[in-house]
Amino acid sequence: MSISGGDVLADTVAALSKRAPAIIAAAARELGEIRLHLVFGDGTASLMQARQSTLDVIPAQDEDVGDVEVHFDRRTLNLLFDAAQRPSEQALERSLDMRGTREDLLAVWRCFKLLSQRASGLRSVQAIWSAYRDQTRALWSGAAEQVPVTRARGAAYWDHAGWPALDWLDRRHPAQQEMLARDEPVLAPARSLWNGREAESWQATRDIFDNDLMVTMDRCKKLVVDDILSIIPKKPPQKDLYALMTDYVQREGKGLRPTLVIATCLALGGRLDDAVRAASALEMFHNGFLVHDDIADESTHRRGLPTLHEAHGIGLAVNTGDAMHLFAVDMALSNLATIGLARTLGIIHEILHMCRETVEGQAVELGWIRRNFVPSRDADYSRMSTKKTGWYTCMSPCRIGAVAAGVTEPALLDRLNEPLRLTGIAFQIQDDILNLIGETEVYGKEALGDLLEGKRTVMMIHLFRECDNATRKRMTEINALPRLEKPFDYALEMLAAMQKEDSIAYSIAHADRLANAGVKKFEADLKWIPETPGKAVLRQVSNYVTTRAL
């Protein structure tokens, strides 16, 4: 299938939104409110605009105009691919033509300079652009073949691509590559500058390492899952206990917590081996909480499959959750052999604090539901969410990773709290939103399950705050019904009321404000952490919330 210039732009932005959200957020800040109209040499055109902390790219129509117009032909794409000469020295009418005010043109230039400096170092982005390049090999400098290339991607492909820019990227930061050799399965060597001529480094940039977030999370999750599976006994009772303990652990999940533990440990100078067992203990605690939460919430599905109590009964599910917590403690203690007594005790302290915060937050939420009470302020939700999910989703994983690396000073550990607290609340609000408007296959739980359970989300708080008395009375009656007595139509009725009051749009904007505040706090409060690939992963996670699709 033929790939157009507009396709390349849209696919690149979509890939970066998932894999390197810090790049997209930074580019969106540079673009600001500018409406950018790009016209490609193959006849396609696109409109690009920043929306909060993301970039939207849509096909442009003939009548569309922008604050900045950029026209470039395939000759200009050669410059973009191989960077043989400075594009600013090659501007020609109808070849590389940019129109707009001076301030807007400079903002667009900064946006694309940032993308070229940082996004081009990701293999996933290179694959998109190389597929487009392969269609017309004769256009590009150094291309020996005149026909499209169909061979599979791999080391041999990149080594013989005839693409000077790739050679440059592979030589980027050689000292960093050597330093990370032992950790390469988790953090790939960073390459952040697109330039095919080392002597003409016209886009020199400071060292920011943009790892592929999706690949990194997959690798971290696999390390932890493999570690957990290696210690689960193979003896009886398998069917009624040990096999059930591995169920949730092996289901599809983002791998966020293991990634935060491992990335923080590496960012602070720790070894990969220092972090994996601590991350495994945390993941086991997390999955034990999920088993018990699903019972308390009467949920029917988790990560796209029936919950443990639905599949095996409440008794076995409760016992399995208890066993997972027992094994998690044992896994935390097993760190004695690798990182010693002091750090092991520090990790146990962090885990116990996390558990205490979590059960307190769970008690607050279940108490609201039991008393059929809806708080009136978003701050009430934030306090509950910080306790229930903020600590064990974002704050504790990073603190545990820091302790695993040997950072135990309370003042330094506390500096991790506020950026990650804000990120964690925003992340939970977005999860609540996805339960209402997301695809079940993507979200992993049954649609509108939160409404059936009566969870006090920001959307519900906003609805009760804004609706008329008759609607509030009706919604209170719906919330009073037990989960098993609540028809699905009642959930649809409450969703319609939320949509009428713009509660979902309000919550999306509220989550975005919190996420952006978290990003600012990250940069301000965590300057003491050196710029390393590990810190770059933490930065990507912090920005992930601002670019997450809703």
C-alpha positions in Angstrom: 0.0 0.0 0.0 1.4 3.4 -1.0 2.3 5.7 1.9 1.7 9.5 1.5 3.5 12.3 3.2 0.4 13.0 5.2 0.4 9.4 6.4 4.0 9.7 7.5 3.3 12.8 9.6 0.1 11.3 11.2 1.7 7.9 11.9 4.8 9.6 13.4 2.7 11.7 15.8 0.5 8.7 16.7 3.6 6.6 17.4 5.2 9.3 19.6 2.0 9.8 21.6 2.2 6.2 22.7 5.9 5.6 22.8 7.6 8.9 23.7 4.9 11.3 25.1 7.5 13.6 26.6 8.5 14.5 23.0 4.9 15.2 21.9 4.2 17.3 25.0 7.4 19.4 24.4 6.5 19.9 20.7 3.0 20.9 21.6 4.3 23.5 24.0 6.5 25.0 21.2 3.6 25.0 18.7 1.2 26.7 21.1 -2.0 27.9 19.4 -0.6 27.9 15.9 -2.7 26.2 13.2 -0.1 24.6 10.9 -0.9 23.7 7.3 1.6 21.3 5.6 1.5 20.6 1.9 3.6 17.6 0.7 5.2 17.0 -2.7 3.0 14.0 -3.4 -0.2 16.1 -3.4 -1.3 15.4 0.2 -1.8 18.0 2.9 -2.3 18.0 6.7 -3.4 20.3 9.4 -1.6 20.0 12.7 -2.6 21.8 16.0 -1.7 21.4 19.6 -4.5 20.3 21.9 -3.5 20.7 25.5 -0.4 18.5 25.7 -0.9 16.6 22.5 -0.7 17.1 18.7 -3.7 16.5 16.4 -3.0 15.7 12.8 -5.9 15.5 10.3 -6.0 15.5 6.4 -6.4 19.0 5.1 -9.1 20.1 2.6 -8.5 22.4 -0.4 -10.1 25.3 1.4 -8.0 24.9 4.6 -5.5 27.6 5.5 -3.2 27.9 8.5 -1.5 30.5 10.6 1.7 29.0 9.1 1.8 27.4 5.6 4.7 25.0 4.9 5.1 23.6 1.3 7.9 21.2 0.5 8.5 18.7 -2.3 10.3 15.4 -2.4 13.6 17.2 -2.8 13.1 18.8 0.6 12.2 15.4 2.1 15.7 14.3 1.0 17.1 17.0 3.3 14.9 15.9 6.1 16.0 12.3 5.7 19.7 12.6 5.2 20.5 16.1 6.5 23.1 16.6 3.9 22.7 20.4 4.0 20.9 22.8 6.3 17.3 23.2 5.2 17.5 26.9 6.0 20.1 27.3 3.2 17.9 25.4 0.7 14.7 27.3 0.9 13.3 27.7 -2.6 9.8 28.7 -3.8 7.5 25.7 -4.2 10.3 23.4 -2.8 10.7 24.5 0.8 8.3 27.4 1.2 7.2 28.7 4.6 4.7 31.5 5.1 3.5 33.2 8.3 4.5 35.8 10.8 8.1 35.8 12.1 7.0 34.7 15.6 4.9 31.8 14.3 7.5 30.6 11.8 10.1 30.5 14.6 7.7 28.6 16.9 7.1 26.0 14.1 10.8 25.8 13.5 11.4 25.1 17.2 8.7 22.5 17.2 10.1 20.5 14.3 13.7 21.0 15.4 12.8 19.4 18.7 11.1 16.5 16.8 14.1 16.0 14.6 16.5 16.1 17.5 14.7 13.6 19.7 12.0 11.6 17.8 14.3 10.5 15.1 16.3 8.4 17.6 13.5 5.9 18.1 13.5 2.8 15.9 9.7 2.9 15.7 9.9 6.3 14.1 12.7 5.3 11.8 10.7 2.3 10.6 7.8 4.6 9.6 10.0 7.0 7.7 12.1 4.2 6.1 9.0 2.5 4.7 8.1 5.8 3.0 11.7 6.2 1.8 11.8 2.7 0.4 9.0 3.5 -2.0 11.2 5.9 -4.0 14.8 4.9 -3.2 16.2 6.9 -6.2 15.3 10.2 -4.5 17.6 9.7 -1.5 21.3 10.2 -1.3 23.3 7.0 -0.9 20.5 4.8 -2.1 21.9 2.0 -4.2 18.6 0.4 -5.1 16.0 1.8 -7.5 13.1 -0.3 -6.4 11.1 -0.6 -3.2 12.7 -2.6 -0.5 10.6 -5.4 1.1 13.2 -7.2 3.3 12.4 -7.6 7.0 13.6 -5.1 9.5 16.4 -6.2 11.7 20.1 -5.6 12.4 21.1 -6.5 8.9 18.6 -4.1 7.4 19.7 -1.1 9.5 23.4 -1.9 8.9 22.9 -1.9 5.1 20.2 0.7 4.7 22.5 3.1 2.8 21.2 5.8 5.1 23.9 8.1 6.6 21.6 9.4 9.3 21.2 5.9 10.8 25.0 5.5 10.9 25.2 8.7 12.9 22.5 7.7 15.3 24.1 4.3 16.0 27.4 6.1 16.9 25.6 8.6 19.2 26.6 8.6 22.9 29.1 5.7 22.7 30.0 6.1 26.4 26.3 5.7 27.3 26.0 2.6 25.2 28.9 1.0 27.1 27.5 2.1 30.4 24.1 0.5 29.6 25.4 -2.7 28.1 24.3 -4.8 31.1 20.9 -3.2 31.2 20.2 -3.2 27.4 17.2 -5.5 27.6 15.4 -2.8 29.5 16.8 0.5 28.4 18.0 0.7 24.8 21.0 3.0 24.1 19.8 6.5 23.5 20.1 8.2 20.2 18.6 11.7 20.1 20.1 13.6 17.1 19.1 13.2 13.4 22.1 14.2 11.3 23.9 12.3 8.5 27.0 14.4 8.7 28.9 14.5 12.0 31.0 17.4 10.9 27.9 19.5 10.1 26.0 19.1 13.4 23.7 22.0 12.9 21.1 20.6 15.4 23.3 19.9 18.4 21.2 19.3 21.5 21.6 18.7 25.2 21.6 15.1 26.3 18.0 14.0 26.7 17.4 10.3 26.3 14.1 9.4 24.8 13.5 5.6 25.3 10.5 4.0 23.7 8.0 3.9 26.6 5.9 1.0 25.3 8.9 -1.2 24.6 10.4 -0.3 28.0 7.2 -1.1 29.9 6.9 -4.4 28.0 10.5 -5.4 28.9 10.1 -4.4 32.6 6.8 -6.3 32.9 8.3 -9.4 31.3 11.3 -9.3 33.7 8.9 -9.1 36.7 6.5 -11.7 35.4 9.3 -14.1 34.7 10.7 -13.5 38.2 7.3 -14.1 39.8 6.7 -17.3 37.9 10.1 -18.6 38.9 9.2 -18.6 42.6 5.6 -19.8 42.5 5.7 -23.4 43.8 5.1 -26.1 41.3 3.7 -28.4 44.0 0.0 -29.0 44.9 -2.5 -27.4 45.3 -2.0 -26.0 41.8 -5.6 -25.9 40.5 -7.0 -24.2 43.6 -4.1 -21.9 44.6 -0.8 -21.6 42.8 -2.2 -21.6 39.3 -4.7 -18.9 40.4 -1.8 -16.8 41.8 -0.3 -16.4 38.4 -3.6 -15.6 36.6 -3.8 -11.8 37.0 0.0 -11.5 36.9 0.1 -13.0 33.3 -2.9 -11.1 32.0 -2.4 -8.1 29.7 -1.3 -5.0 31.6 0.7 -1.8 31.1 3.6 -2.8 33.4 3.6 0.8 34.8 4.7 -0.1 38.4 7.6 -2.4 37.5 8.8 0.3 35.0 8.7 3.0 37.7 10.7 0.8 40.2 13.3 -0.2 37.7 13.7 3.2 36.0 14.0 5.0 39.3 16.6 2.5 40.5 18.7 2.9 37.3 18.3 6.7 37.3 19.9 6.8 40.7 22.8 4.6 39.9 21.4 1.2 41.0 21.8 -2.0 39.1 19.0 -3.8 37.2 19.4 -6.8 39.6 18.9 -4.4 42.5 15.4 -3.5 41.3 13.7 -6.6 39.8 12.9 -8.5 43.0 11.6 -5.3 44.7 9.4 -4.7 41.6 8.2 -8.2 41.7 7.1 -7.9 45.3 5.3 -4.7 44.5 3.5 -6.3 41.5 2.5 -9.3 43.7 1.0 -6.9 46.3 -0.8 -5.0 43.5 -2.4 -8.1 42.0 -3.5 -9.3 45.4 -5.2 -6.0 45.9 -6.9 -6.4 42.6 -8.3 -9.8 43.5 -9.8 -8.4 46.7 -10.9 -5.1 45.1 -12.9 -7.1 42.4 -14.7 -8.9 45.2 -15.5 -5.8 47.1 -16.6 -4.0 44.0 -18.5 -7.0 42.6 -16.7 -6.6 39.3 -17.2 -9.2 36.6 -14.1 -8.6 34.4 -10.5 -7.7 34.9 -8.1 -7.0 31.9 -10.6 -8.4 29.4 -11.3 -11.7 31.3 -13.6 -12.8 34.1 -12.5 -11.8 37.5 -11.0 -14.5 39.8 -14.1 -14.7 42.0 -16.4 -15.0 39.0 -14.3 -17.8 37.5 -13.5 -19.7 40.7 -15.8 -18.5 43.4 -15.3 -16.0 46.2 -13.7 -18.4 48.7 -10.8 -19.4 46.4 -10.4 -15.8 45.2 -10.1 -14.5 48.8 -7.6 -17.2 49.7 -5.6 -16.5 46.6 -5.4 -12.8 47.3 -4.2 -13.6 50.9 -1.5 -15.9 49.5 -0.3 -13.3 47.0 0.2 -10.8 49.9 2.0 -13.5 51.9 4.3 -14.2 49.0 4.9 -10.5 48.4 6.3 -10.1 51.9 8.5 -13.1 51.3 9.7 -11.7 48.0 10.5 -8.4 49.7 12.6 -10.2 52.4 14.5 -12.1 49.7 16.2 -8.9 48.8 18.5 -9.5 51.7 20.7 -11.7 49.5 21.2 -9.0 46.8 21.0 -5.5 48.4 21.6 -6.2 52.1 19.8 -5.5 55.3 19.5 -1.7 55.3 17.9 -1.4 51.9 15.7 -4.4 52.4 14.3 -2.9 55.6 13.8 0.3 53.7 11.8 -1.4 51.0 9.7 -3.2 53.5 9.0 0.1 55.3 7.9 1.6 52.0 5.7 -1.3 51.2 4.0 -1.3 54.6 3.4 2.5 54.2 1.9 1.9 50.8 -0.4 -0.8 52.1 -1.6 1.4 54.9 -2.4 4.3 52.6 -4.2 2.0 50.2 -6.5 0.4 52.7 -7.3 3.8 54.2 -8.2 5.1 50.8 -10.3 2.0 50.1 -12.1 2.5 53.4 -13.0 6.1 52.5 -14.4 5.1 49.1 -16.3 2.1 50.4 -17.7 4.2 53.2 -19.0 6.8 50.7 -20.7 4.1 48.8 -22.2 2.4 51.9 -23.6 5.6 53.2 -24.7 6.7 49.7 -22.8 9.9 50.1 -21.3 12.0 47.3 -18.7 14.6 48.3 -19.1 18.0 46.9 -15.4 18.9 46.1 -12.8 17.6 43.7 -10.3 17.9 46.6 -12.2 15.2 48.4 -11.7 12.8 45.5 -8.0 13.8 45.2 -7.4 12.9 48.9 -9.2 9.6 48.5 -7.5 8.8 45.2 -4.0 9.7 46.5 -4.5 7.2 49.3 -6.2 4.5 47.4 -4.2 4.5 44.1 -1.7 7.3 44.1 0.7 5.7 46.5 0.8 2.3 45.1 0.5 3.4 41.4 3.2 6.1 41.2 4.6 7.3 44.5 5.6 4.1 46.2 7.1 2.4 43.1 9.5 5.3 42.6 10.4 5.5 46.3 11.0 1.7 46.4 13.2 2.0 43.3 15.1 4.8 44.9 15.7 2.7 48.1 16.8 -0.3 46.0 19.5 2.0 44.5 20.6 3.0 48.0 18.8 6.4 48.3 17.2 6.3 51.8 17.4 9.9 52.9 13.8 10.9 53.8 14.2 14.4 52.4 15.2 13.1 49.0 12.5 10.4 48.9 9.9 13.0 49.8 10.9 15.1 46.8 9.5 12.3 44.6 6.0 12.6 46.2 4.3 15.7 44.8 5.1 15.2 41.1 4.0 11.6 41.2 1.0 12.3 43.4 -0.4 14.7 40.8 0.5 12.3 38.0 -1.2 9.4 39.9 -4.5 11.4 40.5 -4.6 12.4 36.8 -3.9 8.8 35.8 -6.8 7.5 38.0 -9.2 10.1 36.7 -8.4 9.1 33.1 -9.0 5.4 34.1 -12.4 6.5 35.5 -13.2 8.3 32.2 -12.1 5.3 30.1 -14.6 3.2 32.0 -17.3 5.4 30.7 -16.2 6.2 27.1 -13.3 3.8 26.4 -13.4 0.5 24.4 -13.9 -2.5 26.7 -11.1 -4.3 24.8 -8.6 -1.5 25.6 -9.8 -0.6 29.1 -10.0 -4.2 30.3 -13.1 -4.0 32.6 -16.7 -4.1 31.8 -18.2 -0.9 30.3 -19.8 1.4 32.9 -18.7 -0.9 35.7 -17.9 2.1 37.9 -21.4 3.4 37.6 -22.9 0.1 38.4 -20.5 -0.1 41.4 -21.4 3.5 42.4 -17.8 4.7 42.5 -17.5 8.3 43.5 -15.5 9.7 40.5 -14.8 13.3 39.5 -17.6 12.9 37.0 -20.1 11.9 39.6 -19.0 14.6 42.0 -19.4 17.2 39.2 -22.8 15.8 38.1 -24.2 16.1 41.7 -22.7 19.6 42.0 -24.2 20.9 38.8 -27.5 19.1 38.2 -30.9 20.2 39.3 -32.6 18.8 42.4 -34.8 16.3 40.5 -31.8 14.8 38.7 -29.8 14.7 42.0 -32.6 12.9 43.7 -32.9 10.4 40.9 -29.2 9.7 40.8 -29.2 9.3 44.6 -31.9 6.6 44.2 -29.8 4.8 41.6 -26.7 4.9 43.8 -28.7 3.4 46.7 -29.3 0.2 44.8 -26.8 -2.7 45.4 -24.7 -3.6 42.4 -26.6 -6.9 41.6 -29.9 -5.1 41.7 -28.9 -2.2 39.4 -30.0 -2.7 35.8 -27.5 -1.7 33.1 -30.1 0.9 31.8 -29.6 2.8 35.1 -25.9 3.1 34.3 -26.8 4.4 30.9 -29.2 6.9 32.5 -26.5 8.2 34.8 -24.0 8.4 31.9 -26.6 10.5 29.9 -27.0 12.9 32.9 -23.2 13.3 33.1 -23.0 14.0 29.4 -25.8 16.6 29.7 -23.9 18.4 32.4 -20.6 18.1 30.6 -19.1 16.2 33.5 -16.9 14.1 31.3 -15.4 17.1 29.4 -14.9 18.8 32.8 -13.1 15.7 34.2 -10.8 15.5 31.1 -9.8 19.1 31.5 -9.3 18.6 35.3 -7.1 15.6 34.7 -5.0 17.5 32.1 -4.5 20.3 34.6 -3.3 17.9 37.2 -1.0 16.1 34.8 0.6 19.3 33.5 1.1 20.4 37.1 2.8 17.1 37.7 5.1 17.5 34.7 6.2 21.0 36.0 6.8 19.6 39.4 8.8 16.8 37.9 11.2 19.2 36.3 11.4 21.5 39.3 11.6 19.0 42.2 13.7 16.3 40.5 16.6 18.3 39.2 18.8 16.5 41.7 18.4 13.3 39.6 21.0 13.3 36.8 19.9 13.2 33.2 20.1 9.5 32.4 18.1 7.0 30.3 16.4 6.0 33.6 15.3 9.5 34.3 14.1 9.8 30.8 11.7 6.9 31.3 10.3 8.6 34.4 9.8 11.8 32.3 8.0 9.8 29.6 5.7 8.3 32.3 5.0 11.7 33.7 4.1 13.0 30.3 2.2 9.8 29.3 -0.8 11.0 31.3 -0.9 14.3 29.3 -1.0 12.5 25.9 -3.0 9.4 26.8 -5.9 8.9 24.3 -9.4 9.3 25.8 
